[in-house]
Amino acid sequence: MSSQSSTADAAPAPAAGERGNLELASRLRLVVTRLSRQLRRAADAGATASQLSALASVEALGPITLGELAAVEWVQPPSMTKIVARLEADGMVAREVDEGDRRVVRVRVTPEGRRALQRSRRAKNEQLARRLSLLGPDELAALGRALEVLERLVEGP
């Protein structure tokens, strides 16, 4: 077979509407990624982004095992062990033995961990509010409508 692929092997070219959706998807991904990075930089809560993410998951899910937390956070268990060890050393989480199975250890958020999350969220919200204050009323209204669509995207199948 030649080094050039035949037209039978090539994927069909996307239709005009699909090309538009791909371009829109690319632009959306890029702007969401950049905004996320800016907000992470604004959130100086004395913890890394990975630690804050794990801490928020523990807060949302309640006492959770390290294995469950690693799965939720999409990291390997040894990495989660290190993250939780740091959070524990900083007083943001505490380990507790499971009442139903004494062999199982769960982590829970401490009051200091909740305060760190609150500081982080407040800093991110303030940063975003400062940026939003630069927009005019029509842009804010358009953003509000777009936000409804974005929320549907996140909640969708």
N, C-alpha and C positions, 0 to 999 in steps of 0.2 A: 504494500500500500504506500502511496506517496506521502510526503511529509505534510502536504496540504490536505485539510479535511474536506470531504465532499459535502455538497449541500445537504445530502441526506443525514450526515452526522451533525450538522450545525443546528444549534437551537434556533427556533423560529424567532425572527425579529419581533420585539414587542410592538404592539399596535400603538397608535398615536396616544390614546388615552392611558395606556400602560406606561409609556415613556413619560408622560406628564406625572403620573403617580410615582414613578421611580425617582424623578427629579424632585418632586415634592417631599418624598420620603427621605431622600438624601439631605435636603436642606433642613428638614425638621430634625433629623437625627443630629446633624451638626450643631444647630442652634441649641437643642436641648442639652447636648454634651457640654457645650461651652458655658451655658448658663449654670449647669450643675457644677462645673469646675469653679466658676466664680463664687457660687454660694458656699462650696466646701471651703474655699480660702477665707471666706468671711466668718466661718464658724470656728473660732478659736475657743474650744471648750476644754483645752488641755488633753485632747485625745486625737488620735488619727481618724481618718475617714472610716477605716475598717472597724476601729473600736467603736466609733459612734454608731455605725450601722448595726453592729452586733448588739450594742446596748439598746438601741431602739427596738430591735427584734425581741430582745428579752423583755423589755417593757410591754410591748404589744402582745406577746404570747404568754406572758406569765412565767413562773418557774419552768425552766426547760433544761433538758439534758444537753451536754456538749455536742453529742452526735446529732441531735435534732437541730441544734443551732447551726452546726456546720452545714447541714443539708439546706436549711433555710437561706443561709448566707452564701451558698455555693462555693464553699472552701473546703479544703481537706481537713479532717479532724485534728492532725497535729498543728496546723495553722490556727485553728480555733482554740486549741488548748493554750497557745501562746497569747492570743488576743485576750482570752478570758483571764489568764494569769496576770496580765498587765492591768486589766480593769479591776481585778480583785486587789492587786497591790495598791492601786489608786483609790480603793474604797468605793468603787462605783457598782460592783456586784458582790454578792455573797453566795457562797456555796451552801446548800442544805441537803440533808439526806432525805430521800423520798420516804414518806410515811408508809406507803404500801409495800415498798421493796427497799430494804435498808442497803442493798448493794448499789442502788442508783443514786447518783448525785445530780442535783439540779442547781442552776444558777438563777438568782433573782436580782432585780435592780434594788439598790440601796437608795436612801434619800439623797446621798451625794450624787449618785448616778442620775437620778431624776433632775436634780439641779443642773448637772452638766448638760443634759438633753435640753432643758428649758433655755439655758444660756445659748446653746448652739442654735436652737430654733429661733430664738429672739434675734440673734445676730443675723441669721439668714433672712428672716422676715424684714428686718430693718434695712438690710442691704438692698433687697428687692424693692421695698417701698421707696427708697431713695431713687432707684432707677425709674420706677413707675411715675414718680413725681415730675419727671422730665417729659412725660407724654401729655398730649392734649386730650380734651374730653372725647373727641371722636375716636382717637386711638385707644383710649381706655375702654370705651364701649365695644370697639371691635375686638379688643383683647378679651373682654368678658365673654363675648359670643364665642370666640375661638377656644376659650378655656372650657366651655361646656362641651365642645366637640372633642377636645383633648381628654377630658374626663371620660367620655364615652369610649374613646379609643383604649384607654387604660382598663376600663371595666369590661370591655367587649371580649368576645371569644378568642 
